[in-house]
Amino acid sequence: MKIIDLHCDTIMCLTELGPQAGLYENDLSIDIRKLKAANSLAQFFALYLDLGQVENPLEHGLKMADRFYQEMEANQTDIRPAAGYGDLCSNMAQGKISAFLTIEEGGALKGELANLRNFYRLGVRLITLTWNYPNEIGFPNCQEQFRSKGLTAFGRAVVGEMNRLGMLIDVSHLSDQGFYDVARLSQKPFVASHSNSRAITDHPRNLTDDMIRLLAQKGGIMGINFAKDFLGGTDISRVADMIRHIRHIRNVGGIEVLALGSDFDGISRELEIHHIGEIDKLIRGLSQNGFSEGEIEKICYQNARRLIQDCL
């Protein structure tokens, strides 16, 4: 079974750990050895920015992008950057894992479309419009006061420019009204790269049934997040809870809307699936709970591959 994971924060961790840690093998949840064990087709690597911690998000984003490309160069026998579907196919034909570069926090753009275009030129192909702070694009969903606030004028311009360039718009973390603004404005499918079902676990980071249906109607996908708080509030992130969310999302939006968005290396390590190399625990769990091989393939990689082909 091939795997495409839409979100991890491994580059942030490697940047913080410094040169003594590397992407080939480390103590994190994602490295190349673990990706190979998982039979990974592609991994999306986020440049994660905390606006409460970094003075200059653009500068910090560029620093992490440099670390990403250092790791790509050092490990080019196993993994290669990918900027679109053609790269994905070429890398697969050569037996290489594809690495898609993303940004988690639209504040990295500092309110300038020029910065969006420059990140595109650097290979960024997905942007999570907000994290947990308001920015020039819009508002997060982590506080009640922001949930009814939509995209700003700049945010609406970002949606249009990302459509034009061929970039994936990611609504994970975005306010509820921001989600509906993206659904209304985007001319292409969009994603919730690491979000679960709010009907199953009432967390503001999860999507309502109405959102799931709308995302599916637009041809988008949502990546199941492995964080325990988004799954069920137990002491550990459990496969059983992932399957509960997956079953509900399938019943609401159809199998075509489902994907994986682990959030590895950005979440608590209290995990039944400790790292990407243990993703077979989820595959076995789905099979044992009545999901067909075709359905599991769609969740694990086919839906994400289709979106890459449609949008990149």
HELIX and SHEET records of a PDB file:
HELIX    1   1 THR A   10  LEU A   17  1                                   8    
HELIX    2   2 ILE A   32  ALA A   37  1                                   6    
HELIX    3   3 PRO A   57  ALA A   74  1                                  18    
HELIX    4   4 TYR A   85  ALA A   93  1                                   9    
HELIX    5   5 GLY A  106  LEU A  109  5                                   4    
HELIX    6   6 LEU A  113  ARG A  121  1                                   9    
HELIX    7   7 GLU A  144  PHE A  146  5                                   3    
HELIX    8   8 ALA A  153  LEU A  165  1                                  13    
HELIX    9   9 ASP A  176  LEU A  185  1                                  10    
HELIX   10  10 ASP A  209  GLN A  217  1                                   9    
HELIX   11  11 LYS A  228  LEU A  231  1                                   4    
HELIX   12  12 VAL A  239  GLY A  253  1                                  15    
HELIX   13  13 ILE A  255  VAL A  257  5                                   3    
HELIX   14  14 ILE A  276  GLU A  278  5                                   3    
HELIX   15  15 ASP A  280  GLN A  288  1                                   9    
HELIX   16  16 GLU A  293  GLU A  297  1                                   5    
HELIX   17  17 LYS A  298  GLN A  302  3                                   5    
HELIX   18  18 ASN A  303  CYS A  311  1                                   9    
SHEET    1   A 4 ILE A   3  ASP A   5  0                                        
SHEET    2   A 4 SER A  40  TYR A  48  1                                        
SHEET    3   A 4 ILE A  97  GLU A 104  1                                        
SHEET    4   A 4 ILE A  79  PRO A  81  1                                        
SHEET    1   B 5 ILE A   3  ASP A   5  0                                        
SHEET    2   B 5 SER A  40  TYR A  48  1                                        
SHEET    3   B 5 ILE A  97  GLU A 104  1                                        
SHEET    4   B 5 VAL A 124  THR A 128  1                                        
SHEET    5   B 5 LEU A 168  ASP A 170  1                                        
SHEET    1   C 3 VAL A 191  ALA A 192  0                                        
SHEET    2   C 3 ILE A 221  ILE A 224  1                                        
SHEET    3   C 3 LEU A 258  LEU A 260  1                                        
END                                                                             
